[in-house]
Amino acid sequence: MAHWLFKSEPSTWSWDQQVAKGDAGEEWDGVRNYQARNFMRQMKLGDRGFFYHSQKDKAIVGIVEVCAEAHPDSTTDDDRWDCVDIKAVRPFAKPVTLDQIKADPRLADMVLVKNSRLSVQPVSDAEWAVICELGQTEPD
């Protein structure tokens, strides 16, 4: 299983909205960056990801799971853009802030630290374990 991070502005799509979609999940649509799109094309059913609130909160707030592999993004007729569907798995007991991530030397090479603007990004197994520890949740 691979691990990922999905960034969303809570005013556009929040953790609570993701949770409300239940097991059906929701398209992770509207991504218009080739690198992020290519990461979504690599995702497999059951891959897990962090749900990250960007802008004001800047914190990982929960874990999501890929429930539909890459398919055309329904928000555009342009066939260059794909998306995956994700569903909420569980919230973090304690959100993990960007400041915490940047302060932890074990996470110095994390994509979120080096390229914080990328909306969909990979997370290594080691990074996954550290962030789950910081968020007081069990790693998968």
Backbone as JSON Lines, residues from 0, in Angstrom:
{"i":0,"aa":"M","n":[0.84,-1.18,0.0],"ca":[0.0,0.0,0.0],"c":[0.88,1.24,0.0]}
{"i":1,"aa":"A","n":[0.55,2.18,-0.86],"ca":[1.25,3.46,-0.9],"c":[0.51,4.47,-0.01]}
{"i":2,"aa":"H","n":[1.22,5.52,0.35],"ca":[0.64,6.57,1.18],"c":[0.75,7.91,0.45]}
{"i":3,"aa":"W","n":[-0.23,8.76,0.71],"ca":[-0.35,10.03,0.0],"c":[-0.79,11.13,0.96]}
{"i":4,"aa":"L","n":[-0.78,12.36,0.46],"ca":[-1.32,13.49,1.2],"c":[-2.2,14.27,0.23]}
{"i":5,"aa":"F","n":[-3.41,14.59,0.68],"ca":[-4.37,15.36,-0.1],"c":[-4.6,16.69,0.62]}
{"i":6,"aa":"K","n":[-4.35,17.79,-0.08],"ca":[-4.51,19.12,0.52],"c":[-5.81,19.75,0.06]}
{"i":7,"aa":"S","n":[-6.51,20.37,1.01],"ca":[-7.73,21.09,0.68],"c":[-7.88,22.31,1.56]}
{"i":8,"aa":"E","n":[-8.38,23.36,0.97],"ca":[-8.73,24.54,1.75],"c":[-10.05,24.21,2.44]}
{"i":9,"aa":"P","n":[-10.12,24.3,3.76],"ca":[-11.34,23.91,4.45],"c":[-12.57,24.72,4.02]}
{"i":10,"aa":"S","n":[-12.36,25.92,3.53],"ca":[-13.5,26.72,3.06],"c":[-14.05,26.17,1.73]}
{"i":11,"aa":"T","n":[-13.24,25.37,1.02],"ca":[-13.66,24.77,-0.24],"c":[-14.16,23.35,-0.02]}
{"i":12,"aa":"W","n":[-13.39,22.54,0.69],"ca":[-13.76,21.15,1.01],"c":[-13.08,20.79,2.32]}
{"i":13,"aa":"S","n":[-13.87,20.53,3.34],"ca":[-13.33,20.29,4.69],"c":[-13.38,18.81,5.05]}
{"i":14,"aa":"W","n":[-12.69,18.48,6.12],"ca":[-12.72,17.13,6.67],"c":[-14.16,16.72,6.99]}
{"i":15,"aa":"D","n":[-14.93,17.62,7.6],"ca":[-16.31,17.29,7.95],"c":[-17.14,16.97,6.71]}
{"i":16,"aa":"Q","n":[-16.91,17.69,5.62],"ca":[-17.62,17.4,4.38],"c":[-17.2,16.02,3.84]}
{"i":17,"aa":"Q","n":[-15.9,15.72,3.95],"ca":[-15.41,14.43,3.49],"c":[-16.05,13.3,4.3]}
{"i":18,"aa":"V","n":[-16.09,13.46,5.61],"ca":[-16.7,12.45,6.49],"c":[-18.17,12.26,6.12]}
{"i":19,"aa":"A","n":[-18.87,13.34,5.82],"ca":[-20.31,13.28,5.51],"c":[-20.59,12.45,4.25]}
{"i":20,"aa":"K","n":[-19.6,12.27,3.38],"ca":[-19.79,11.48,2.16],"c":[-19.81,9.99,2.43]}
{"i":21,"aa":"G","n":[-19.4,9.58,3.64],"ca":[-19.47,8.17,4.02],"c":[-18.6,7.27,3.17]}
{"i":22,"aa":"D","n":[-19.0,6.0,3.08],"ca":[-18.21,5.0,2.37],"c":[-18.19,5.23,0.86]}
{"i":23,"aa":"A","n":[-19.15,5.96,0.33],"ca":[-19.17,6.25,-1.1],"c":[-18.01,7.16,-1.48]}
{"i":24,"aa":"G","n":[-17.57,7.99,-0.54],"ca":[-16.47,8.91,-0.82],"c":[-16.86,10.01,-1.76]}
{"i":25,"aa":"E","n":[-15.84,10.67,-2.28],"ca":[-16.04,11.82,-3.17],"c":[-14.86,11.93,-4.1]}
{"i":26,"aa":"E","n":[-15.13,12.43,-5.32],"ca":[-14.04,12.69,-6.25],"c":[-13.08,13.73,-5.67]}
{"i":27,"aa":"W","n":[-11.8,13.51,-5.85],"ca":[-10.8,14.52,-5.51],"c":[-10.56,15.29,-6.79]}
{"i":28,"aa":"D","n":[-11.53,16.14,-7.13],"ca":[-11.56,16.78,-8.45],"c":[-10.95,18.17,-8.44]}
{"i":29,"aa":"G","n":[-10.83,18.72,-9.62],"ca":[-10.35,20.09,-9.76],"c":[-8.84,20.25,-9.75]}
{"i":30,"aa":"V","n":[-8.1,19.16,-9.69],"ca":[-6.63,19.24,-9.67],"c":[-6.16,19.55,-11.08]}
{"i":31,"aa":"R","n":[-5.4,20.63,-11.22],"ca":[-4.92,21.06,-12.53],"c":[-3.4,21.24,-12.52]}
{"i":32,"aa":"N","n":[-2.73,20.27,-11.93],"ca":[-1.28,20.24,-11.89],"c":[-0.88,18.85,-12.39]}
{"i":33,"aa":"Y","n":[0.0,18.81,-13.39],"ca":[0.36,17.53,-14.0],"c":[1.01,16.56,-13.01]}
{"i":34,"aa":"Q","n":[1.87,17.06,-12.15],"ca":[2.54,16.17,-11.2],"c":[1.52,15.56,-10.23]}
{"i":35,"aa":"A","n":[0.62,16.38,-9.71],"ca":[-0.41,15.87,-8.8],"c":[-1.32,14.88,-9.53]}
{"i":36,"aa":"R","n":[-1.69,15.19,-10.76],"ca":[-2.51,14.27,-11.56],"c":[-1.8,12.93,-11.75]}
{"i":37,"aa":"N","n":[-0.5,12.99,-12.06],"ca":[0.26,11.77,-12.27],"c":[0.34,10.93,-11.0]}
{"i":38,"aa":"F","n":[0.43,11.59,-9.83],"ca":[0.4,10.84,-8.58],"c":[-0.94,10.12,-8.43]}
{"i":39,"aa":"M","n":[-2.03,10.8,-8.76],"ca":[-3.34,10.16,-8.65],"c":[-3.44,8.97,-9.6]}
{"i":40,"aa":"R","n":[-2.83,9.06,-10.75],"ca":[-2.85,7.94,-11.7],"c":[-2.1,6.73,-11.17]}
{"i":41,"aa":"Q","n":[-1.2,6.93,-10.21],"ca":[-0.45,5.82,-9.6],"c":[-1.21,5.15,-8.46]}
{"i":42,"aa":"M","n":[-2.24,5.79,-7.95],"ca":[-2.94,5.3,-6.76],"c":[-3.73,4.03,-7.06]}
{"i":43,"aa":"K","n":[-3.79,3.18,-6.04],"ca":[-4.53,1.92,-6.11],"c":[-5.63,1.9,-5.05]}
{"i":44,"aa":"L","n":[-6.66,1.11,-5.28],"ca":[-7.71,0.94,-4.28],"c":[-7.09,0.53,-2.95]}
{"i":45,"aa":"G","n":[-7.53,1.18,-1.89],"ca":[-7.04,0.85,-0.56],"c":[-5.83,1.65,-0.12]}
{"i":46,"aa":"D","n":[-5.17,2.37,-1.04],"ca":[-4.09,3.25,-0.62],"c":[-4.65,4.24,0.39]}
{"i":47,"aa":"R","n":[-3.83,4.6,1.36],"ca":[-4.25,5.55,2.4],"c":[-3.56,6.9,2.19]}
{"i":48,"aa":"G","n":[-4.22,7.94,2.68],"ca":[-3.66,9.28,2.56],"c":[-4.01,10.13,3.77]}
{"i":49,"aa":"F","n":[-3.23,11.15,3.96],"ca":[-3.54,12.15,4.98],"c":[-4.44,13.21,4.36]}
{"i":50,"aa":"F","n":[-5.38,13.7,5.13],"ca":[-6.24,14.81,4.72],"c":[-5.7,16.05,5.4]}
{"i":51,"aa":"Y","n":[-5.22,16.99,4.61],"ca":[-4.51,18.17,5.11],"c":[-5.33,19.42,4.85]}
{"i":52,"aa":"H","n":[-5.64,20.17,5.9],"ca":[-6.29,21.47,5.76],"c":[-5.22,22.53,5.49]}
{"i":53,"aa":"S","n":[-5.29,23.15,4.34],"ca":[-4.31,24.18,3.99],"c":[-4.85,25.56,4.38]}
{"i":54,"aa":"Q","n":[-4.1,26.56,4.05],"ca":[-4.37,27.97,4.36],"c":[-4.3,28.26,5.84]}
{"i":55,"aa":"K","n":[-5.42,28.51,6.5],"ca":[-5.4,28.98,7.88],"c":[-4.93,27.9,8.87]}
{"i":56,"aa":"D","n":[-5.55,26.72,8.83],"ca":[-5.24,25.69,9.82],"c":[-3.87,25.06,9.61]}
{"i":57,"aa":"K","n":[-3.53,24.74,8.36],"ca":[-2.27,24.1,8.0],"c":[-1.97,22.92,8.91]}
{"i":58,"aa":"A","n":[-2.84,21.89,8.82],"ca":[-2.67,20.72,9.67],"c":[-3.27,19.48,9.03]}
{"i":59,"aa":"I","n":[-2.66,18.35,9.3],"ca":[-3.23,17.06,8.9],"c":[-4.27,16.72,9.95]}
{"i":60,"aa":"V","n":[-5.5,16.46,9.48],"ca":[-6.61,16.27,10.42],"c":[-7.2,14.86,10.39]}
{"i":61,"aa":"G","n":[-6.84,14.05,9.38],"ca":[-7.42,12.72,9.31],"c":[-6.79,11.86,8.26]}
{"i":62,"aa":"I","n":[-7.29,10.63,8.18],"ca":[-6.82,9.65,7.21],"c":[-7.96,9.31,6.26]}
{"i":63,"aa":"V","n":[-7.63,9.25,4.98],"ca":[-8.58,8.88,3.93],"c":[-8.06,7.65,3.19]}
{"i":64,"aa":"E","n":[-8.95,7.05,2.42],"ca":[-8.61,5.87,1.63],"c":[-9.09,6.05,0.2]}
{"i":65,"aa":"V","n":[-8.29,5.61,-0.76],"ca":[-8.68,5.65,-2.16],"c":[-9.75,4.58,-2.37]}
{"i":66,"aa":"C","n":[-10.95,5.01,-2.82],"ca":[-12.05,4.07,-3.02],"c":[-12.44,3.95,-4.5]}
{"i":67,"aa":"A","n":[-11.8,4.72,-5.37],"ca":[-11.94,4.56,-6.82],"c":[-10.64,5.06,-7.46]}
{"i":68,"aa":"E","n":[-10.08,4.22,-8.32],"ca":[-8.82,4.58,-8.98],"c":[-9.06,5.68,-10.01]}
{"i":69,"aa":"A","n":[-7.97,6.16,-10.58],"ca":[-8.01,7.31,-11.5],"c":[-9.05,7.12,-12.61]}
{"i":70,"aa":"H","n":[-9.8,8.18,-12.82],"ca":[-10.84,8.24,-13.85],"c":[-10.99,9.7,-14.27]}
{"i":71,"aa":"P","n":[-11.67,9.97,-15.4],"ca":[-11.82,11.36,-15.84],"c":[-12.47,12.23,-14.77]}
{"i":72,"aa":"D","n":[-11.93,13.41,-14.59],"ca":[-12.45,14.39,-13.65],"c":[-13.77,14.93,-14.19]}
{"i":73,"aa":"S","n":[-14.84,14.79,-13.43],"ca":[-16.17,15.19,-13.9],"c":[-16.36,16.7,-13.96]}
{"i":74,"aa":"T","n":[-15.41,17.47,-13.44],"ca":[-15.56,18.92,-13.44],"c":[-15.02,19.58,-14.71]}
{"i":75,"aa":"T","n":[-14.56,18.75,-15.67],"ca":[-14.03,19.32,-16.91],"c":[-14.26,18.36,-18.08]}
{"i":76,"aa":"D","n":[-14.34,18.93,-19.28],"ca":[-14.43,18.11,-20.49],"c":[-13.05,17.86,-21.07]}
{"i":77,"aa":"D","n":[-12.01,18.41,-20.45],"ca":[-10.64,18.26,-20.92],"c":[-10.12,16.9,-20.47]}
{"i":78,"aa":"D","n":[-9.83,16.02,-21.43],"ca":[-9.46,14.64,-21.08],"c":[-8.05,14.49,-20.52]}
{"i":79,"aa":"R","n":[-7.34,15.59,-20.33],"ca":[-6.02,15.51,-19.68],"c":[-6.13,15.33,-18.18]}
{"i":80,"aa":"W","n":[-7.3,15.61,-17.6],"ca":[-7.41,15.68,-16.14],"c":[-8.19,14.51,-15.58]}
{"i":81,"aa":"D","n":[-7.53,13.78,-14.7],"ca":[-8.12,12.65,-13.99],"c":[-8.18,12.96,-12.5]}
{"i":82,"aa":"C","n":[-8.91,12.11,-11.79],"ca":[-8.98,12.23,-10.33],"c":[-9.24,10.84,-9.76]}
{"i":83,"aa":"V","n":[-9.13,10.72,-8.46],"ca":[-9.51,9.51,-7.74],"c":[-10.65,9.86,-6.81]}
{"i":84,"aa":"D","n":[-11.29,8.86,-6.26],"ca":[-12.29,9.09,-5.21],"c":[-11.66,8.66,-3.89]}
{"i":85,"aa":"I","n":[-11.95,9.42,-2.85],"ca":[-11.44,9.07,-1.52],"c":[-12.59,9.09,-0.51]}
{"i":86,"aa":"K","n":[-12.42,8.29,0.54],"ca":[-13.38,8.28,1.64],"c":[-12.63,8.47,2.94]}
{"i":87,"aa":"A","n":[-13.31,9.08,3.9],"ca":[-12.72,9.29,5.22],"c":[-12.61,7.95,5.95]}
{"i":88,"aa":"V","n":[-11.49,7.74,6.64],"ca":[-11.29,6.53,7.44],"c":[-11.42,6.87,8.92]}
{"i":89,"aa":"R","n":[-10.62,7.85,9.38],"ca":[-10.71,8.25,10.78],"c":[-10.0,9.6,10.96]}
{"i":90,"aa":"P","n":[-10.46,10.37,11.94],"ca":[-9.79,11.62,12.26],"c":[-8.56,11.36,13.1]}
{"i":91,"aa":"F","n":[-7.68,12.32,13.16],"ca":[-6.57,12.27,14.1],"c":[-7.08,12.67,15.47]}
{"i":92,"aa":"A","n":[-6.56,12.04,16.5],"ca":[-6.89,12.43,17.87],"c":[-6.43,13.87,18.1]}
{"i":93,"aa":"K","n":[-5.31,14.21,17.46],"ca":[-4.72,15.55,17.61],"c":[-4.18,15.96,16.24]}
{"i":94,"aa":"P","n":[-4.7,17.05,15.64],"ca":[-4.17,17.48,14.33],"c":[-2.65,17.7,14.4]}
{"i":95,"aa":"V","n":[-1.99,17.39,13.29],"ca":[-0.54,17.57,13.19],"c":[-0.3,18.79,12.31]}
{"i":96,"aa":"T","n":[0.23,19.84,12.91],"ca":[0.39,21.11,12.2],"c":[1.63,21.1,11.29]}
{"i":97,"aa":"L","n":[1.6,21.99,10.33],"ca":[2.75,22.16,9.44],"c":[3.98,22.58,10.25]}
{"i":98,"aa":"D","n":[3.8,23.4,11.26],"ca":[4.92,23.81,12.11],"c":[5.54,22.6,12.8]}
{"i":99,"aa":"Q","n":[4.72,21.67,13.3],"ca":[5.24,20.45,13.93],"c":[6.03,19.62,12.91]}
{"i":100,"aa":"I","n":[5.48,19.51,11.72],"ca":[6.13,18.73,10.67],"c":[7.48,19.32,10.32]}
{"i":101,"aa":"K","n":[7.51,20.63,10.13],"ca":[8.77,21.31,9.78],"c":[9.8,21.22,10.91]}
{"i":102,"aa":"A","n":[9.33,21.14,12.15],"ca":[10.24,21.11,13.3],"c":[10.81,19.72,13.57]}
{"i":103,"aa":"D","n":[10.22,18.7,12.98],"ca":[10.66,17.33,13.25],"c":[11.71,16.9,12.23]}
{"i":104,"aa":"P","n":[12.95,16.67,12.64],"ca":[14.01,16.32,11.69],"c":[13.74,15.04,10.91]}
{"i":105,"aa":"R","n":[12.9,14.16,11.44],"ca":[12.56,12.92,10.73],"c":[11.71,13.2,9.48]}
{"i":106,"aa":"L","n":[11.16,14.42,9.39],"ca":[10.28,14.77,8.29],"c":[10.89,15.83,7.36]}
{"i":107,"aa":"A","n":[12.18,16.06,7.51],"ca":[12.86,17.13,6.75],"c":[12.78,16.93,5.24]}
{"i":108,"aa":"D","n":[12.7,15.7,4.78],"ca":[12.66,15.44,3.34],"c":[11.24,15.26,2.8]}
{"i":109,"aa":"M","n":[10.25,15.44,3.62],"ca":[8.86,15.26,3.21],"c":[8.5,16.26,2.11]}
{"i":110,"aa":"V","n":[7.73,15.81,1.12],"ca":[7.33,16.69,0.02],"c":[6.6,17.92,0.57]}
{"i":111,"aa":"L","n":[5.78,17.73,1.59],"ca":[5.04,18.86,2.17],"c":[5.98,19.96,2.67]}
{"i":112,"aa":"V","n":[7.15,19.59,3.14],"ca":[8.14,20.55,3.63],"c":[8.86,21.21,2.45]}
{"i":113,"aa":"K","n":[9.17,20.42,1.43],"ca":[9.96,20.93,0.31],"c":[9.12,21.58,-0.8]}
{"i":114,"aa":"N","n":[7.87,21.15,-0.95],"ca":[6.99,21.68,-2.0],"c":[5.58,21.77,-1.46]}
{"i":115,"aa":"S","n":[5.36,22.7,-0.57],"ca":[4.09,22.78,0.15],"c":[2.91,23.16,-0.74]}
{"i":116,"aa":"R","n":[3.16,23.58,-1.97],"ca":[2.06,24.0,-2.84],"c":[1.41,22.84,-3.59]}
{"i":117,"aa":"L","n":[2.06,21.71,-3.68],"ca":[1.55,20.57,-4.43],"c":[0.34,19.97,-3.71]}
{"i":118,"aa":"S","n":[-0.79,19.88,-4.4],"ca":[-2.06,19.5,-3.75],"c":[-2.22,18.01,-3.49]}
{"i":119,"aa":"V","n":[-1.52,17.17,-4.24],"ca":[-1.52,15.73,-4.03],"c":[-0.07,15.29,-4.07]}
{"i":120,"aa":"Q","n":[0.37,14.57,-3.06],"ca":[1.79,14.23,-2.98],"c":[2.01,12.9,-2.28]}
{"i":121,"aa":"P","n":[3.12,12.24,-2.59],"ca":[3.42,10.97,-1.92],"c":[3.95,11.21,-0.51]}
{"i":122,"aa":"V","n":[3.77,10.19,0.32],"ca":[4.28,10.19,1.69],"c":[5.0,8.85,1.88]}
{"i":123,"aa":"S","n":[6.23,8.88,2.36],"ca":[6.97,7.62,2.56],"c":[6.38,6.85,3.75]}
{"i":124,"aa":"D","n":[6.69,5.57,3.8],"ca":[6.23,4.75,4.93],"c":[6.75,5.3,6.26]}
{"i":125,"aa":"A","n":[8.01,5.73,6.27],"ca":[8.6,6.28,7.51],"c":[7.88,7.56,7.92]}
{"i":126,"aa":"E","n":[7.62,8.44,6.96],"ca":[6.9,9.7,7.25],"c":[5.49,9.4,7.76]}
{"i":127,"aa":"W","n":[4.85,8.4,7.14],"ca":[3.51,8.0,7.56],"c":[3.5,7.61,9.04]}
{"i":128,"aa":"A","n":[4.46,6.8,9.43],"ca":[4.54,6.34,10.81],"c":[4.78,7.49,11.78]}
{"i":129,"aa":"V","n":[5.67,8.4,11.44],"ca":[5.97,9.54,12.31],"c":[4.74,10.43,12.49]}
{"i":130,"aa":"I","n":[4.06,10.73,11.39],"ca":[2.9,11.62,11.47],"c":[1.75,10.95,12.23]}
{"i":131,"aa":"C","n":[1.56,9.66,12.04],"ca":[0.54,8.95,12.81],"c":[0.87,9.01,14.31]}
{"i":132,"aa":"E","n":[2.14,8.86,14.62],"ca":[2.57,8.98,16.03],"c":[2.25,10.37,16.57]}
{"i":133,"aa":"L","n":[2.58,11.4,15.83],"ca":[2.33,12.77,16.27],"c":[0.82,13.05,16.4]}
{"i":134,"aa":"G","n":[0.04,12.44,15.52],"ca":[-1.41,12.64,15.54],"c":[-2.14,11.71,16.48]}
{"i":135,"aa":"Q","n":[-1.36,10.89,17.18],"ca":[-1.9,9.95,18.17],"c":[-2.96,9.03,17.54]}
{"i":136,"aa":"T","n":[-2.61,8.47,16.37],"ca":[-3.48,7.5,15.72],"c":[-2.63,6.32,15.28]}
{"i":137,"aa":"E","n":[-3.26,5.18,15.12],"ca":[-2.55,3.97,14.74],"c":[-2.2,4.01,13.25]}
{"i":138,"aa":"P","n":[-0.94,3.71,12.9],"ca":[-0.61,3.6,11.47],"c":[-1.24,2.33,10.93]}
{"i":139,"aa":"D","n":[-1.43,2.29,9.63],"ca":[-2.03,1.09,9.0],"c":[-1.0,0.01,8.83]}
